[in-house]
Amino acid sequence: LTGMCESGSMLARLLFFILLAACAPSERLQRSYSPETNVWQSMSRDAEVFRDGEDHISARTIILEGDGEVAYYLSMSFLRGGPNGPRILTVSQGAQRLEYVRHDRLNAFCIDRCHKAEVGQISLTQDQFRTAAVAGMILQVDGLRRNYTAVVPARLFSSALKAANLLAPLRNLRP
């Protein structure tokens, strides 16, 4: 009986370890193909690019390839803990205003109360995306209710480029 309890305890610890490992963030690259649209999608994992006591911003990079065309995006999710949802007006990098397009406003993370969120994307040129893969991006986000400074790490851009097999020439770029 003692042997069964010990092996049951070891099994429980092994199961706990496997579940814990499954919850850990991964640098695994994500690449998928849609036969309906004939488009390859390569993307980074979500990463937190801003957080304070109430608000949170996460971002991921996306590369779409199809019909000889390549499009580059930075997808962003703004989560506001306050009573009013975020309303993003402009996003810029230094003095350059970026093309931010809002996709949706929604309620998210409804555990004890729902938080308001806004989801949108920024279209980037190939040069902007590749430069960010070396230097990252510091974004000034101007909202109706408050402003943010979001720091998007270079690894998000380089991981999407790696997934799309477009990473090799980056070594020669200088920020």
Phi and psi in degrees as a GROMACS rama.xvg file:
@    title "Ramachandran Plot"
@    xaxis  label "Phi"
@    yaxis  label "Psi"
@TYPE xy
-62.8425  -40.5995  THR-2
-61.7943  -38.6209  GLY-3
-66.9525  -39.0547  MET-4
-66.4942  -40.6835  CYS-5
-65.8199  -43.5339  GLU-6
-69.9441  -33.5625  SER-7
-65.5495  -38.6932  GLY-8
-67.4487  -40.1311  SER-9
-66.1911  -39.8195  MET-10
-62.7049  -41.7051  LEU-11
-63.3802  -40.8477  ALA-12
-65.6978  -39.9132  ARG-13
-64.1752  -44.1225  LEU-14
-61.9184  -42.8833  LEU-15
-61.221  -43.1785  PHE-16
-62.4105  -43.2852  PHE-17
-63.1574  -43.9328  ILE-18
-65.0121  -39.1669  LEU-19
-65.2362  -42.684  LEU-20
-64.1272  -35.4667  ALA-21
-67.1759  -26.9455  ALA-22
-85.6602  -14.3958  CYS-23
-69.2223  143.797  ALA-24
-62.5162  150.106  PRO-25
-125.299  146.391  SER-26
-93.3394  10.4603  GLU-27
-56.064  133.481  ARG-28
-79.3406  145.812  LEU-29
-115.762  120.587  GLN-30
-140.038  131.907  ARG-31
-142.966  158.357  SER-32
-122.653  136.752  TYR-33
-110.791  108.364  SER-34
-66.1193  -24.4696  PRO-35
-66.1056  -39.1813  GLU-36
-105.74  -9.12348  THR-37
60.122  39.9694  ASN-38
-124.138  135.059  VAL-39
-91.4968  137.933  TRP-40
-122.762  123.489  GLN-41
-118.535  133.032  SER-42
-146.895  156.795  MET-43
-85.0882  171.356  SER-44
-75.4967  160.765  ARG-45
-66.099  144.107  ASP-46
-139.113  144.028  ALA-47
-76.5058  126.488  GLU-48
-116.58  -7.07883  VAL-49
-160.487  140.441  PHE-50
-157.567  137.679  ARG-51
-139.086  -159.5  ASP-52
-61.4622  -27.0118  GLY-53
-123.756  -35.7153  GLU-54
-109.171  158.641  ASP-55
-149.445  136.282  HIS-56
-126.915  130.818  ILE-57
-121.318  157.086  SER-58
-143.256  156.437  ALA-59
-148.562  151.978  ARG-60
-103.741  147.918  THR-61
-137.721  135.473  ILE-62
-121.384  126.439  ILE-63
-111.194  131.465  LEU-64
-129.008  126.756  GLU-65
-170.279  144.122  GLY-66
52.2976  39.1788  ASP-67
76.2792  2.39792  GLY-68
-105.739  148.345  GLU-69
-130.545  131.064  VAL-70
-123.538  142.062  ALA-71
-120.983  133.122  TYR-72
-137.858  151.976  TYR-73
-116.78  113.484  LEU-74
-94.6944  133.906  SER-75
-129.824  145.163  MET-76
-126.504  121.314  SER-77
-106.288  121.493  PHE-78
-116.522  123.441  LEU-79
-112.135  128.991  ARG-80
-84.4807  -15.1745  GLY-81
-74.0112  179.085  GLY-82
-69.0251  -26.8437  PRO-83
-107.705  144.736  ASN-84
-72.2598  160.846  GLY-85
-70.5956  145.627  PRO-86
-134.835  100.923  ARG-87
-81.3278  128.498  ILE-88
-97.5216  -51.6959  LEU-89
-144.172  155.595  THR-90
-130.575  131.543  VAL-91
-137.985  158.927  SER-92
-121.954  109.086  GLN-93
62.6075  -128.552  GLY-94
-89.0756  -4.42531  ALA-95
-92.5236  119.756  GLN-96
-78.9447  132.247  ARG-97
-99.6856  154.259  LEU-98
-81.3328  93.5945  GLU-99
-96.048  131.013  TYR-100
-122.842  121.051  VAL-101
-77.2895  134.47  ARG-102
-101.789  -37.6359  HIS-103
-161.394  153.103  ASP-104
-120.386  133.207  ARG-105
-151.131  169.545  LEU-106
-93.1751  136.355  ASN-107
-138.864  160.022  ALA-108
51.5402  54.5963  PHE-109
-84.8009  82.7293  CYS-110
-102.126  -71.1176  ILE-111
-97.4779  -27.2324  ASP-112
-158.269  157.811  ARG-113
-86.2437  143.294  CYS-114
-100.925  147.008  HIS-115
-85.2961  138.892  LYS-116
-134.315  153.92  ALA-117
-129.517  137.816  GLU-118
-122.826  133.934  VAL-119
-156.629  -177.523  GLY-120
-143.563  159.135  GLN-121
-120.45  125.286  ILE-122
-80.7116  132.937  SER-123
-121.454  152.19  LEU-124
-78.9573  166.471  THR-125
-59.9811  -42.6024  GLN-126
-63.685  -42.9033  ASP-127
-61.874  -43.8721  GLN-128
-65.0614  -45.2303  PHE-129
-69.0579  -37.2768  ARG-130
-65.0679  -40.8719  THR-131
-65.9244  -26.3958  ALA-132
-68.5347  -18.2915  ALA-133
-99.7537  -43.4932  VAL-134
-109.711  -9.01016  ALA-135
73.8404  -172.87  GLY-136
-139.486  138.825  MET-137
-111.566  116.363  ILE-138
-108.962  136.751  LEU-139
-99.4838  116.636  GLN-140
-107.882  118.735  VAL-141
-102.459  122.394  ASP-142
-117.011  166.695  GLY-143
-65.2434  -37.5951  LEU-144
-99.2055  -25.4814  ARG-145
-168.784  168.056  ARG-146
-112.259  156.158  ASN-147
-135.161  154.711  TYR-148
-117.303  113.47  THR-149
-106.001  132.751  ALA-150
-109.143  109.134  VAL-151
-98.2302  116.186  VAL-152
-70.6199  150.74  PRO-153
-59.4472  -31.0895  ALA-154
-61.3248  -28.0744  ARG-155
-64.8386  -41.7931  LEU-156
-73.0635  -44.2591  PHE-157
-68.0891  -32.6553  SER-158
-68.511  -36.4484  SER-159
-68.3642  -39.816  ALA-160
-63.9418  -38.6267  LEU-161
-64.9735  -43.0055  LYS-162
-62.3245  -32.936  ALA-163
-89.2253  4.14799  ALA-164
60.2641  37.0634  ASN-165
-116.919  15.4423  LEU-166
-84.2026  -34.5556  LEU-167
-48.7632  -49.0791  ALA-168
-69.5612  -5.40668  PRO-169
-64.5222  -24.2728  LEU-170
-58.5306  -25.658  ARG-171
-89.4821  -5.72479  ASN-172
-78.753  145.47  LEU-173
-121.011  133.878  ARG-174
